[in-house]
Amino acid sequence: MINDTYYNRRYVIAGIAILVVAIYIIRLFSLQIIDQSRREKADNNALVRQPVYASRGLIYDRNDSLLVFNQPIYEVVIILREMGTDFDTLAFCQALQIDTVDYRLRLEQISDRRKNRGFSRYTPQVFMANLKKEDVSLLQERLYHFPGVSIRERTLRDYTYNGASHILGSVGEVNQRDLERDPYYHQGDYSGRDGVEKQYEVALRGYNGVEVLMRDNRGRICGSYHDGELDQSAVAGTNLHLGIDIELQLLAEAEIGEHIGSAVAIEPATGEILALVSMPGWDPKSLVGKVRGKNYSALLNDPSKPLMNRATQAMYPPGSTFKTLQTLVALHQGGITPNTQYPCNGPQSTPIKCTHHHGSPVDLGMAIEQSCNPYYWCAFRDLLQMDGYGKNNAAFRRRYELWREDIMRFGLGQKFEDSDVPDQKSGSVPSTKLYDRFYGKTGWKAITIRSLSIGQGEVLVTPLQLANQAACIANEGYYISPHLLHNDSTYLLPDKRHETGIDNAYFKIVKDGMERVMTHGTGRWHNIPKWHICGKTGTVQNPHGKDHAIFIGYAPKDNPKIAVAIAVENVGFGATWACPVAVKMIDLYLQKHYPELADEEEQETENKKQETDDESKE
């Protein structure tokens, strides 16, 4: 009989053999099926994945004028493994008109895995980008001398007009943060950096494709892999139509000119932004291609801050334009009635003096027309003290908070969170907590915050909010969130319509007063009667220099098509500097809506000219 000890060892040996085979099978399965890295390395030796870049979407204005389009540019791409040790560096540099120092620096940057996470000696790497056709023409002729080098075509943004820079924004190369946040991007890709380009980046960029090419045993490209069965076509980006009118935009930019300021125009019925101007601006073409870095640095260090979008980020006291809201809230809450009158002693008035001589007492219509400061101080005081005079008690604080809530229903003191307008500041409508911090809980009362009655003090607004305020008055009690995209039906949904809760009858009083501003008040010198413009001028005190000029308005009075707000810094009176800009914008825009009126005006001018000629002949 076989020794049992040796006989049983066969099971141990068989078990070991089975275990070894199992380990080999598991390892092979892991390498070939689960872990794709080795397969990818093998594939990289045989295959080249060439990106096919999607064409970025075009941008148009509301009238289908092309604002932003694409032009071809070129990249020089290298595969380091294929360049070899005998690569003619000097001839390559001469073909690209660079020196050898620049050449070595670029290679170092490409090989830095911290900056270039997709680096591989086996895959294409961008050596130079943003080149024009003439920049690569010499290299194209000699390309066969340089193994591992190819020229790839891409597109770069171009612009029809030299304005609207803050709206459109710019496109630049992605940074490390972009690469870490979104796996779609790779080193050398481009994305929107600001404005609409950034806000609608995903829609505009489309989706890049890929072309899979095959190499031979010497590393040379020898055609498409399997007749392109692994290729993926690029999907072009979506074209955008903005609500802006480019002619209106350029007019406002030209009118503000070298001054620092902004202009915003809104279509009241839809909330679409017709113009969004911030000056100074820049030529959008200056932030394209190789010159982008240098020019962006210059803009960033410019003391006038051209990169700041003043239309959405600059905050000013609203000045006398705020009196329109004071009227509505005081009427709504019962602080005054349409028949309320207050005395005015002109510049001798206290505690707030008036800047006009218009007699006394003053009724509500005259107060709006002549922008009477004492009237609005008295109305504000009586509103806050309806439940008790001269004290900071619970009733007074409740009245103040109710006043603040009604003011904010016009879109002040907050960002338009349901809007596509980027880079907004919220402004400020001060709360009781703010004043408690300044003065102590019982250390302030109506006279302490009297500057609020005339739109000074701690209340701050952006020009976008001012234009929205004008649109809300034009609509007699509601506004659609201001937005940039044209014909966006989502903004006509109920949740985009914001109601003030104030009776329509009170808006009619304010609209009548704003019309009187343009016919008999501070705006009369610039009025165009046929458009029935309603407006309100404002001159904002500025402790750092000359006053700021402010204006809000809309037209026509009973069928509003456009609402505007203008802010020009350090120039003086709103009636002198802001009002004429607004009126020119209104005139240009309404001529497009009512061409028959424009024709009538031209005919009247021609008739008057003819009458003058006839009289001179006589």
C-alpha distance (Angstrom), angle and dihedral (degrees) to the residues before:
residue distance angle dihedral
M1 . . .
I2 3.81 . .
N3 3.77 114.9 .
D4 3.83 105.9 -95.3
T5 3.79 92.4 -142.6
Y6 3.83 94.1 58.4
Y7 3.75 91.8 37.0
N8 3.84 93.1 57.8
R9 3.80 92.1 49.6
R10 3.75 89.7 74.5
Y11 3.78 89.2 71.9
V12 3.78 91.1 53.3
I13 3.80 91.8 49.0
A14 3.80 91.6 46.2
G15 3.82 90.1 49.1
I16 3.80 91.6 51.3
A17 3.78 90.9 49.1
I18 3.81 92.1 49.8
L19 3.81 90.4 47.6
V20 3.80 92.4 51.6
V21 3.80 91.5 48.8
A22 3.81 90.5 47.6
I23 3.80 90.8 51.0
Y24 3.81 90.8 51.2
I25 3.82 91.6 48.3
I26 3.82 92.9 48.5
R27 3.81 91.6 47.0
L28 3.79 92.4 48.7
F29 3.82 90.2 47.8
S30 3.78 90.0 50.2
L31 3.78 93.9 48.8
Q32 3.78 97.3 43.4
I33 3.79 103.3 33.2
I34 3.80 111.6 19.1
D35 3.81 103.9 28.7
Q36 3.81 107.0 52.6
S37 3.81 96.4 175.8
R38 3.79 95.7 94.1
R39 3.75 91.6 44.5
E40 3.77 89.5 50.4
K41 3.79 90.3 51.3
A42 3.79 89.5 50.9
D43 3.78 91.0 46.9
N44 3.80 90.4 49.2
N45 3.79 88.0 59.8
A46 3.79 90.9 54.9
L47 3.82 104.5 26.1
V48 3.80 136.0 51.5
R49 3.80 119.4 -157.4
Q50 3.77 106.3 -151.9
P51 3.85 115.1 -168.1
V52 3.79 117.8 -127.3
Y53 3.78 106.4 -151.8
A54 3.77 120.1 -138.7
S55 3.77 118.3 -125.3
R56 3.80 109.7 -111.6
G57 3.80 116.4 -118.3
L58 3.80 119.5 -97.2
I59 3.80 123.0 -118.8
Y60 3.82 124.0 -137.6
D61 3.79 134.5 178.6
R62 3.81 124.8 -121.6
N63 3.82 91.3 -84.8
D64 3.83 93.7 51.1
S65 3.80 94.0 -103.4
L66 3.81 107.9 153.9
L67 3.80 109.9 -118.1
V68 3.82 105.0 167.5
F69 3.80 128.2 24.0
N70 3.81 139.4 157.5
Q71 3.77 133.0 -99.6
P72 3.81 126.8 -170.5
I73 3.80 120.6 -100.3
Y74 3.78 131.8 171.8
E75 3.79 139.2 -128.8
V76 3.78 128.6 -157.7
V77 3.82 107.9 -136.2
I78 3.78 126.5 -166.8
I79 3.81 136.1 -168.3
L80 3.81 104.2 -155.0
R81 3.80 95.8 -157.3
E82 3.80 91.4 57.6
M83 3.81 96.3 47.1
G84 3.80 92.4 75.4
T85 3.80 131.6 -163.4
D86 3.81 94.8 -75.6
F87 3.84 94.0 56.4
D88 3.83 110.1 144.0
T89 3.80 98.4 -122.7
L90 3.80 95.8 172.8
A91 3.81 94.7 52.5
F92 3.81 90.2 45.6
C93 3.82 91.2 52.7
Q94 3.79 91.3 47.7
A95 3.80 91.0 52.0
L96 3.81 89.9 54.0
Q97 3.83 94.4 37.7
I98 3.80 94.4 -123.2
D99 3.81 131.4 121.2
T100 3.77 128.1 -115.0
V101 3.82 92.4 -107.0
D102 3.81 89.7 59.5
Y103 3.81 88.9 45.8
R104 3.81 93.4 55.0
L105 3.80 92.6 43.8
R106 3.79 91.2 54.1
L107 3.81 91.4 49.6
E108 3.80 90.2 51.6
Q109 3.79 91.5 51.5
I110 3.80 92.1 48.1
S111 3.83 91.5 50.2
D112 3.81 94.1 49.1
R113 3.80 102.8 105.1
R114 3.82 91.8 -165.1
K115 3.78 91.0 62.8
N116 3.79 97.6 28.9
R117 3.79 107.3 42.3
G118 3.81 92.3 176.0
F119 3.80 95.1 56.4
S120 3.78 118.3 142.6
R121 3.78 131.1 150.9
Y122 3.80 87.2 -137.5
T123 3.81 98.4 54.9
P124 3.82 132.9 65.9
Q125 3.83 114.7 -87.8
V126 3.80 125.6 -168.8
F127 3.80 108.8 -113.4
M128 3.82 98.4 174.5
A129 3.80 130.5 5.0
N130 3.81 140.8 -172.7
L131 3.79 94.4 40.8
K132 3.78 124.8 158.2
K133 3.77 123.3 -135.2
E134 3.79 92.5 -98.7
D135 3.82 89.7 52.6
V136 3.81 92.7 61.3
S137 3.81 100.8 30.8
L138 3.81 94.5 96.0
L139 3.80 92.2 46.3
Q140 3.81 89.9 47.9
E141 3.81 90.4 57.9
R142 3.83 92.6 50.8
L143 3.79 99.2 34.5
Y144 3.79 94.3 116.9
H145 3.83 88.4 65.0
F146 3.80 92.0 62.4
P147 3.82 115.7 65.2
G148 3.80 114.8 -156.2
V149 3.84 92.7 24.3
S150 3.80 124.4 111.6
I151 3.81 137.9 164.0
R152 3.77 118.8 -126.4
E153 3.79 126.6 -165.8
R154 3.81 122.2 -135.2
T155 3.79 135.2 160.1
L156 3.78 131.4 -107.5
R157 3.80 129.9 -162.7
D158 3.79 120.9 -98.4
Y159 3.80 131.1 -179.0
T160 3.77 134.9 -139.3
Y161 3.81 94.1 -154.9
N162 3.79 133.4 35.9
G163 3.82 94.0 -133.0
A164 3.81 142.2 64.7
S165 3.80 89.2 64.1
H166 3.80 96.0 149.1
I167 3.80 92.2 51.5
L168 3.78 97.8 44.4
G169 3.78 97.6 39.1
S170 3.79 121.9 -171.0
V171 3.79 143.7 -86.0
G172 3.79 122.9 -123.9
E173 3.78 141.7 163.5
V174 3.79 115.7 -72.3
N175 3.79 118.1 -105.7
Q176 3.78 131.5 -142.6
R177 3.79 92.6 -88.9
D178 3.81 90.6 55.3
L179 3.79 90.5 50.7
E180 3.79 92.2 51.4
R181 3.81 94.5 44.6
D182 3.80 100.4 46.1
P183 3.84 122.5 32.4
Y184 3.81 89.4 -160.5
Y185 3.80 90.3 79.6
H186 3.78 127.9 75.4
Q187 3.76 131.6 -171.4
G188 3.81 109.2 -69.6
D189 3.81 95.7 24.7
Y190 3.79 122.0 129.2
S191 3.78 132.0 -132.2
G192 3.80 139.7 172.5
R193 3.79 110.2 -80.8
D194 3.82 100.5 -172.0
G195 3.81 144.2 -12.9
V196 3.79 121.0 25.5
E197 3.80 90.3 -25.5
K198 3.80 88.9 65.4
Q199 3.80 97.9 34.4
Y200 3.82 92.4 55.2
E201 3.81 98.0 28.6
V202 3.82 96.7 131.4
A203 3.81 93.2 50.3
L204 3.81 95.0 43.2
R205 3.81 98.3 45.2
G206 3.80 97.5 57.0
Y207 3.80 117.0 -168.1
N208 3.79 126.3 -58.9
G209 3.78 119.2 -130.5
V210 3.80 131.9 -151.3
E211 3.80 135.2 -131.2
V212 3.81 115.7 -154.7
L213 3.81 113.4 -148.9
M214 3.81 129.5 -174.3
R215 3.79 127.9 -133.2
D216 3.75 130.4 -156.2
N217 3.82 126.8 -126.3
R218 3.82 89.6 -81.3
G219 3.80 92.4 54.4
R220 3.81 96.1 -107.2
I221 3.80 120.3 142.4
C222 3.78 107.5 -110.5
G223 3.79 104.3 174.9
S224 3.77 144.5 -70.9
Y225 3.78 119.3 -28.4
H226 3.83 113.1 -110.6
D227 3.82 91.9 -17.9
G228 3.80 91.7 -59.5
E229 3.80 97.6 -58.1
L230 3.83 89.8 142.7
D231 3.81 94.9 43.9
Q232 3.79 119.2 113.9
S233 3.79 120.6 -155.4
A234 3.77 120.0 -129.7
V235 3.82 117.6 -114.3
A236 3.80 113.9 -140.0
G237 3.79 118.8 -126.8
T238 3.79 122.5 -101.8
N239 3.80 118.4 -92.5
L240 3.81 114.1 -122.7
H241 3.79 129.2 -146.0
L242 3.79 112.4 -158.5
G243 3.78 125.4 -156.8
I244 3.78 93.3 -126.1
D245 3.78 122.9 110.4
I246 3.80 103.8 -138.4
E247 3.82 93.3 -154.4
L248 3.79 90.2 54.0
Q249 3.80 90.2 46.2
L250 3.81 93.8 51.8
L251 3.80 92.3 45.2
A252 3.81 92.0 55.2
E253 3.80 91.6 46.4
A254 3.80 90.7 51.4
E255 3.82 93.2 46.7
I256 3.80 94.1 51.4
G257 3.78 86.9 43.8
E258 3.79 115.8 157.3
H259 3.80 93.7 -4.3
I260 3.79 121.6 100.5
G261 3.77 110.5 -111.8
S262 3.77 149.5 94.2
A263 3.78 143.4 -118.7
V264 3.80 130.9 -157.3
A265 3.79 127.3 -172.9
I266 3.82 124.2 -172.5
E267 3.79 134.0 -174.3
P268 3.84 100.3 -127.6
A269 3.82 96.5 -152.2
T270 3.81 94.7 56.4
G271 3.80 107.2 17.0
E272 3.81 90.2 -123.9
I273 3.79 113.5 153.1
L274 3.81 109.9 -122.3
A275 3.80 95.7 -175.8
L276 3.79 134.4 4.8
V277 3.78 110.1 -174.8
S278 3.79 129.5 179.3
M279 3.77 120.5 175.6
P280 2.91 133.7 -124.2
G281 3.77 94.1 39.2
W282 3.79 133.2 156.6
D283 3.76 140.8 -121.5
P284 3.83 106.3 -90.4
K285 3.80 89.6 -140.8
S286 3.79 89.8 65.6
L287 3.82 90.9 71.2
V288 3.79 96.3 53.6
G289 3.78 128.8 101.2
K290 3.79 127.0 -22.3
V291 3.82 94.3 -12.7
R292 3.81 93.3 57.6
G293 3.81 97.0 91.6
K294 3.79 95.5 48.8
N295 3.80 95.1 44.2
Y296 3.79 94.3 44.0
S297 3.79 90.1 53.4
A298 3.82 90.0 51.4
L299 3.82 91.5 50.6
L300 3.79 91.2 46.7
N301 3.81 92.0 54.4
D302 3.81 96.2 41.9
P303 3.85 107.9 117.1
S304 3.82 90.8 -142.1
K305 3.83 88.4 64.4
P306 3.81 99.9 -134.1
L307 3.82 91.6 175.4
M308 3.80 90.1 63.8
N309 3.80 112.4 94.7
R310 3.78 99.3 -137.3
A311 3.80 92.1 -175.1
T312 3.81 90.5 68.2
Q313 3.81 104.4 17.4
A314 3.82 108.5 36.2
M315 3.80 112.2 92.0
Y316 3.79 124.0 -156.9
P317 3.78 136.8 167.5
P318 3.82 102.8 -99.5
G319 3.81 93.6 -131.5
S320 3.78 117.1 -166.2
T321 3.80 92.9 -12.3
F322 3.81 84.2 75.8
K323 3.82 89.9 65.9
T324 3.80 89.9 78.1
L325 3.80 89.6 62.9
Q326 3.80 92.6 41.5
T327 3.80 88.0 56.2
L328 3.80 93.7 50.5
V329 3.81 95.9 45.6
A330 3.81 94.1 44.3
L331 3.82 90.8 50.8
H332 3.80 92.3 44.6
Q333 3.79 94.6 50.3
G334 3.80 94.8 41.4
G335 3.78 98.2 -112.5
I336 3.82 89.1 128.7
T337 3.80 137.7 5.6
P338 3.80 129.2 -139.0
N339 3.83 87.0 -97.0
T340 3.80 98.3 49.4
Q341 3.81 115.0 128.3
Y342 3.80 131.1 -169.8
P343 3.82 132.7 -172.0
C344 3.81 121.4 -106.4
N345 3.81 126.0 -167.8
G346 3.78 95.3 -174.8
P347 3.82 115.3 -131.7
Q348 3.82 89.3 -5.9
S349 3.81 92.6 62.6
T350 3.79 118.5 119.1
P351 2.98 146.5 -116.7
I352 3.84 84.8 7.1
K353 3.77 117.8 22.7
C354 3.79 125.5 -141.5
T355 3.80 121.7 -123.2
H356 3.83 93.1 -149.7
H357 3.82 139.4 60.3
H358 3.79 105.8 -135.6
G359 3.79 106.6 139.1
S360 3.78 130.7 -106.6
P361 2.97 146.5 -57.2
V362 3.80 98.4 35.5
D363 3.80 124.2 -152.0
L364 3.80 125.3 -152.4
G365 3.80 97.0 -96.2
M366 3.80 92.0 50.4
A367 3.81 90.6 45.5
I368 3.80 91.2 58.9
E369 3.79 94.0 41.0
Q370 3.82 95.3 48.3
S371 3.82 96.0 30.7
C372 3.81 92.2 -126.4
N373 3.82 109.6 -161.5
P374 3.85 97.0 -165.0
Y375 3.81 91.1 53.1
Y376 3.79 92.1 56.5
W377 3.78 93.9 43.7
C378 3.81 90.0 53.9
A379 3.80 92.3 45.5
F380 3.82 92.1 49.2
R381 3.81 92.0 46.8
D382 3.80 93.8 48.9
L383 3.79 91.6 47.2
L384 3.82 93.4 53.4
Q385 3.80 92.5 43.1
M386 3.79 98.0 46.1
D387 3.81 90.4 115.3
G388 3.80 98.2 40.6
Y389 3.80 137.4 -11.9
G390 3.77 129.8 -110.2
K391 3.79 100.1 -7.6
N392 3.78 136.4 107.7
N393 3.78 97.6 -136.7
A394 3.80 134.7 138.4
A395 3.81 92.0 -82.6
F396 3.82 92.3 51.2
R397 3.80 92.5 48.3
R398 3.79 91.2 48.1
R399 3.80 90.2 51.1
Y400 3.79 91.0 50.6
E401 3.79 93.1 50.3
L402 3.81 90.8 48.3
W403 3.80 89.0 51.4
R404 3.81 90.4 49.3
E405 3.80 93.0 48.7
D406 3.81 92.2 51.9
I407 3.82 91.7 48.1
M408 3.80 90.9 51.5
R409 3.80 91.3 52.3
F410 3.80 85.8 74.7
G411 3.81 89.5 64.2
L412 3.81 97.6 -96.1
G413 3.79 124.5 136.1
Q414 3.81 94.2 25.3
K415 3.78 143.3 66.1
F416 3.80 120.9 -104.0
E417 3.79 91.8 -110.9
D418 3.82 93.8 -179.7
S419 3.80 92.1 55.3
D420 3.81 133.5 95.3
V421 3.82 92.1 -136.6
P422 3.83 106.6 117.5
D423 3.80 130.6 -145.8
Q424 3.79 99.4 25.3
K425 3.78 126.3 169.9
S426 3.79 117.1 -147.3
G427 3.79 99.5 -138.6
S428 3.79 117.2 -152.1
V429 3.78 140.8 -89.9
P430 3.82 100.6 -178.8
S431 3.79 119.1 -121.5
T432 3.81 130.0 -145.7
K433 3.82 87.5 -105.5
L434 3.80 90.0 60.9
Y435 3.80 93.1 52.3
D436 3.80 91.4 42.9
R437 3.78 87.5 57.1
F438 3.82 91.6 49.4
Y439 3.79 100.8 41.6
G440 3.80 107.9 10.7
K441 3.79 124.5 -100.5
T442 3.82 95.3 -71.1
G443 3.79 98.7 23.5
W444 3.79 97.9 93.9
K445 3.79 137.5 56.0
A446 3.79 140.2 161.1
I447 3.79 96.7 -60.1
T448 3.82 90.7 49.3
I449 3.82 91.7 61.2
R450 3.82 96.9 33.3
S451 3.83 91.7 127.3
L452 3.81 88.6 72.3
S453 3.81 88.9 67.3
I454 3.82 90.9 69.7
G455 3.80 98.6 35.0
Q456 3.79 98.5 -95.7
G457 3.78 131.5 107.2
E458 3.77 120.5 49.3
V459 3.82 99.5 -13.1
L460 3.82 111.5 105.6
V461 3.80 130.6 -178.3
T462 3.79 138.2 179.8
P463 3.82 122.2 -128.6
L464 3.81 88.2 -112.9
Q465 3.80 89.4 57.9
L466 3.80 90.9 47.1
A467 3.80 91.7 53.6
N468 3.79 89.8 47.5
Q469 3.82 88.8 51.0
A470 3.81 89.2 55.1
A471 3.82 90.4 48.4
C472 3.80 90.5 50.3
I473 3.81 91.0 53.3
A474 3.80 90.2 46.5
N475 3.83 89.3 53.2
E476 3.81 91.0 47.6
G477 3.75 97.8 -123.0
Y478 3.81 114.8 -6.7
Y479 3.77 142.4 60.4
I480 3.79 135.9 -158.2
S481 3.79 111.1 -133.3
P482 3.82 106.2 -93.4
H483 3.79 111.5 -111.8
L484 3.79 142.9 167.9
L485 3.81 105.2 -134.5
H486 3.80 116.4 92.2
N487 3.81 121.3 -127.8
D488 3.80 93.2 3.1
S489 3.79 102.6 163.6
T490 3.81 92.5 -164.3
Y491 3.79 88.4 75.8
L492 3.80 90.5 60.5
L493 3.80 91.7 60.8
P494 3.81 116.6 109.6
D495 3.81 94.6 -108.1
K496 3.81 90.7 60.1
R497 3.80 92.2 55.7
H498 3.79 111.3 86.1
E499 3.79 117.9 -161.1
T500 3.80 123.4 -155.2
G501 3.81 93.9 -157.9
I502 3.82 91.6 -134.5
D503 3.81 119.7 134.0
N504 3.81 116.8 -99.3
A505 3.80 90.8 -129.8
Y506 3.79 90.7 66.7
F507 3.79 91.4 52.7
K508 3.78 89.9 55.1
I509 3.82 89.0 56.9
V510 3.81 91.2 51.8
K511 3.81 92.3 45.4
D512 3.80 90.6 52.3
G513 3.79 89.5 50.5
M514 3.81 92.4 48.6
E515 3.79 89.9 51.0
R516 3.81 88.7 52.4
V517 3.82 88.7 53.2
M518 3.80 87.6 62.0
T519 3.80 97.2 41.3
H520 3.82 102.6 37.5
G521 3.81 107.5 1.8
T522 3.78 138.6 64.4
G523 3.81 94.4 -49.5
R524 3.80 97.7 51.3
W525 3.81 95.6 101.3
H526 3.79 91.9 63.5
N527 3.80 101.7 34.8
I528 3.81 123.7 128.3
P529 3.84 102.7 -155.8
K530 3.81 97.6 -159.1
W531 3.81 91.5 64.5
H532 3.84 95.5 52.7
I533 3.80 91.8 -137.6
C534 3.80 119.9 -162.8
G535 3.78 114.6 -158.1
K536 3.78 148.9 154.5
T537 3.77 126.1 -151.5
G538 3.78 124.9 -150.4
T539 3.79 135.8 -170.4
V540 3.79 111.3 -161.0
Q541 3.79 120.8 -153.8
N542 3.77 113.0 -120.5
P543 3.81 119.0 -166.1
H544 3.81 90.9 -163.1
G545 3.80 99.5 57.1
K546 3.79 142.5 -46.8
D547 3.79 118.0 -0.2
H548 3.80 123.0 -89.7
A549 3.80 119.1 -113.5
I550 3.82 116.9 -131.9
F551 3.80 133.3 -179.3
I552 3.80 135.8 172.6
G553 3.78 126.5 -176.7
Y554 3.76 148.6 134.8
A555 3.80 140.3 -154.3
P556 2.93 150.6 -107.4
K557 3.79 96.9 23.9
D558 3.80 98.4 -136.7
N559 3.79 101.6 25.9
P560 3.80 104.4 34.1
K561 3.79 118.1 -159.5
I562 3.78 101.0 164.6
A563 3.81 137.4 26.4
V564 3.79 120.1 -168.7
A565 3.78 141.8 -171.5
I566 3.80 125.6 -168.6
A567 3.80 129.1 -170.5
V568 3.82 121.4 -178.8
E569 3.79 117.1 178.9
N570 3.80 127.5 -133.2
V571 3.82 98.2 -3.5
G572 3.81 106.1 104.8
F573 3.80 131.2 -124.8
G574 3.79 121.8 39.2
A575 3.80 90.7 -142.5
T576 3.81 90.7 56.1
W577 3.79 102.1 42.4
A578 3.81 112.4 16.0
C579 3.80 102.1 34.8
P580 3.85 97.4 60.0
V581 3.82 91.5 50.9
A582 3.80 90.8 52.6
V583 3.80 93.7 46.6
K584 3.81 91.9 51.4
M585 3.79 90.0 50.8
I586 3.80 91.8 49.0
D587 3.79 91.3 47.4
L588 3.80 94.2 50.8
Y589 3.78 93.9 47.1
L590 3.80 97.1 45.1
Q591 3.79 92.5 48.7
K592 3.81 85.8 66.4
H593 3.81 92.0 51.1
Y594 3.79 95.9 42.4
P595 3.82 106.9 29.2
E596 3.81 90.5 159.0
L597 3.81 89.7 65.4
A598 3.77 90.9 49.0
D599 3.82 89.1 50.9
E600 3.80 90.5 49.6
E601 3.79 90.6 52.3
E602 3.80 91.5 50.4
Q603 3.79 89.8 49.3
E604 3.82 91.8 49.9
T605 3.81 90.0 50.3
E606 3.79 90.7 49.2
N607 3.83 91.2 48.6
K608 3.80 91.7 50.5
K609 3.81 90.3 48.5
Q610 3.79 90.3 50.2
E611 3.83 91.3 49.6
T612 3.80 90.2 50.4
D613 3.83 91.0 49.9
D614 3.82 91.3 49.3
E615 3.80 91.7 49.8
S616 3.79 91.7 49.7
K617 3.80 90.1 51.9
E618 3.78 91.1 51.9
